[in-house]
Amino acid sequence: MQPNVLTWSAAGTPGEHDYAVTGIDSKKLGMWAFLASECLFFGALISSYLLYRTRGPADQRPGDVFDIPYTSVSSFVLLMSSLTMVLALAAIQQGDHRRLRLWLLATAMLGAVFVGGQVYEFTVFTHEGLNISSSVAATSFFVLTGFHGMHVTVGVLWLLSLVGMSMQGELPVSRSLDVEIAGLYWHFVDVVWIVIFTIVYLVPL
Amino acid sequence: MNEASLQREDVQVEVVAPAHEGDHAHPGARRYVEVAAFLAAVTAVEVGLYYTSLSGLLLVSILVGLAAIKFGMVAAYFMHLKFDGRLLRRLFVTGIILAFSVFTIALVTMDVLLK
């Protein structure tokens, strides 16, 4: 005999998912809407940099003090953090909490290395006489890369909070969506850097 | 058989999964590593191009093209846009197109891009 099937909406179940009429979890849909708006935010900052990067005294432009090999390594580190992030999501979806914590910590560590590298880069630039008020070109550079670094920092804190939740048993498989949403934010920060690295660092003045 | 005659063991409870239109299964770890290796290789090519004698519009076009490929790969595989519902894809692509259009027009108007 074919068993009868009782069904209900996932809203209010232990997974606490809240599906809208779209069939997509509201939190996930909200994160994608937020990321779409972030495209405009970073688009404005990148455009400002393109507009102003040749303005001001020649020795006060960021393009003259870039260390491409150093920034390339930083870019590689952030790129690889996207791999560890997606492996963390795969781990929780498989119910492997030990690997989840391992990959989350690896992602947070790589993110921290990237931010540390950016702080070092800013320090070197400052010692070479280029700071946020040196010229309008420098201002647009520091604002763009600084805001990106701030986004990475927020991501690192978010990942560490997920590790803490997992260690306290508050991140069961049914809440894997929380990791997926953090991952979406993290990967977005990565794709923004892909654009910044190319347009700001590699494209010649 | 009416409802009253249902035996307890006949009843199977099932949580309805969200009906994501066009959803597909996410890839495995091996595919993620392959994508990451590809991204690393493209980054190496980008940096290599920086040190070549290429210049001007050709260099800019290649670099922007490679960045677009990397952007697309991360969005498609790591952010699962290739596998998730069309609505999410449309939402994100709308943001990108809007941003690209607005700022391209602004920069062209200010004589930055076509200079």
Chai-1 contact restraints between the chains, C-beta under 6 A:
chainA,res_idxA,chainB,res_idxB,connection_type,confidence,min_distance_angstrom,max_distance_angstrom,comment,restraint_id
A,P3,B,D10,contact,1.0,0.0,6.0,A-B,restraint_1
A,P3,B,Q12,contact,1.0,0.0,6.0,A-B,restraint_2
A,N4,B,D10,contact,1.0,0.0,6.0,A-B,restraint_3
A,N4,B,V11,contact,1.0,0.0,6.0,A-B,restraint_4
A,V5,B,Q12,contact,1.0,0.0,6.0,A-B,restraint_5
A,V5,B,E14,contact,1.0,0.0,6.0,A-B,restraint_6
A,L6,B,V13,contact,1.0,0.0,6.0,A-B,restraint_7
A,T7,B,E14,contact,1.0,0.0,6.0,A-B,restraint_8
A,T7,B,V16,contact,1.0,0.0,6.0,A-B,restraint_9
A,A10,B,V15,contact,1.0,0.0,6.0,A-B,restraint_10
A,T13,B,V15,contact,1.0,0.0,6.0,A-B,restraint_11
A,Y19,B,P18,contact,1.0,0.0,6.0,A-B,restraint_12
A,T22,B,L87,contact,1.0,0.0,6.0,A-B,restraint_13
A,G23,B,P18,contact,1.0,0.0,6.0,A-B,restraint_14
A,G23,B,A19,contact,1.0,0.0,6.0,A-B,restraint_15
A,G23,B,H20,contact,1.0,0.0,6.0,A-B,restraint_16
A,I24,B,G85,contact,1.0,0.0,6.0,A-B,restraint_17
A,W32,B,L88,contact,1.0,0.0,6.0,A-B,restraint_18
A,W32,B,L91,contact,1.0,0.0,6.0,A-B,restraint_19
A,W32,B,F92,contact,1.0,0.0,6.0,A-B,restraint_20
A,A36,B,L91,contact,1.0,0.0,6.0,A-B,restraint_21
A,A36,B,F92,contact,1.0,0.0,6.0,A-B,restraint_22
A,A36,B,G95,contact,1.0,0.0,6.0,A-B,restraint_23
A,C39,B,G95,contact,1.0,0.0,6.0,A-B,restraint_24
A,C39,B,I96,contact,1.0,0.0,6.0,A-B,restraint_25
A,C39,B,A99,contact,1.0,0.0,6.0,A-B,restraint_26
A,L40,B,A99,contact,1.0,0.0,6.0,A-B,restraint_27
A,G43,B,A99,contact,1.0,0.0,6.0,A-B,restraint_28
A,G43,B,F103,contact,1.0,0.0,6.0,A-B,restraint_29
A,S47,B,F103,contact,1.0,0.0,6.0,A-B,restraint_30
A,S47,B,L107,contact,1.0,0.0,6.0,A-B,restraint_31
A,L50,B,L107,contact,1.0,0.0,6.0,A-B,restraint_32
A,L50,B,V112,contact,1.0,0.0,6.0,A-B,restraint_33
A,L51,B,M110,contact,1.0,0.0,6.0,A-B,restraint_34
A,L51,B,V112,contact,1.0,0.0,6.0,A-B,restraint_35
A,I68,B,Y50,contact,1.0,0.0,6.0,A-B,restraint_36
A,S72,B,V47,contact,1.0,0.0,6.0,A-B,restraint_37
A,L79,B,L39,contact,1.0,0.0,6.0,A-B,restraint_38
A,S82,B,V74,contact,1.0,0.0,6.0,A-B,restraint_39
A,S82,B,F78,contact,1.0,0.0,6.0,A-B,restraint_40
A,L83,B,Y32,contact,1.0,0.0,6.0,A-B,restraint_41
A,L83,B,A36,contact,1.0,0.0,6.0,A-B,restraint_42
A,V86,B,Y32,contact,1.0,0.0,6.0,A-B,restraint_43
A,V86,B,F78,contact,1.0,0.0,6.0,A-B,restraint_44
A,L87,B,A29,contact,1.0,0.0,6.0,A-B,restraint_45
A,A90,B,A29,contact,1.0,0.0,6.0,A-B,restraint_46
A,L184,B,M79,contact,1.0,0.0,6.0,A-B,restraint_47
A,H187,B,V74,contact,1.0,0.0,6.0,A-B,restraint_48
A,H187,B,F78,contact,1.0,0.0,6.0,A-B,restraint_49
A,H187,B,M79,contact,1.0,0.0,6.0,A-B,restraint_50
A,D190,B,V74,contact,1.0,0.0,6.0,A-B,restraint_51
A,V191,B,F71,contact,1.0,0.0,6.0,A-B,restraint_52
A,V191,B,V74,contact,1.0,0.0,6.0,A-B,restraint_53
A,I194,B,A67,contact,1.0,0.0,6.0,A-B,restraint_54
A,I194,B,K70,contact,1.0,0.0,6.0,A-B,restraint_55
A,I194,B,F71,contact,1.0,0.0,6.0,A-B,restraint_56
A,V195,B,A67,contact,1.0,0.0,6.0,A-B,restraint_57
A,T198,B,L63,contact,1.0,0.0,6.0,A-B,restraint_58
A,T198,B,A67,contact,1.0,0.0,6.0,A-B,restraint_59
A,L202,B,Y50,contact,1.0,0.0,6.0,A-B,restraint_60
A,L202,B,L63,contact,1.0,0.0,6.0,A-B,restraint_61
A,V203,B,V60,contact,1.0,0.0,6.0,A-B,restraint_62
A,V203,B,L63,contact,1.0,0.0,6.0,A-B,restraint_63
